[in-house]
Amino acid sequence: MKTKTTTETEETKPRLALQARVLSRDRDGQTRDVTDQKPFGLKWVAEDGDLALYILGNCKNRLDLLFMAAES
C-alpha cells in the first residue's frame, strides 16, 4: 500500500469580506430591510451609482446644516 504524501501548499492570506444591508424607515417609524428591492436596494445603487452618490451628498449637506443650526 502506497503512503500518501502531501505537497507543500502556498499559505493563503485572510480576505476581508464586506456585507451591507439597506434599511428603510417609513413614516410610522418601522424599519424594514430593502436590500433586494427597488428603488433603494443594493442592486439599484450599484447600477445607478452616480445618482446614489448625489443623494448621499445631499444628505450630508443637510446633516451639516442641521448640525450648524443645532450649535447656534
Secondary structure, 3 states (H helix, E strand, C coil): CCCCCCCCCCCCCCCCCCCCCCEEECCCCCEEECCCCCCCCHHHHHHCHHHHHHHHHHHHHHHHHHHHHHHC
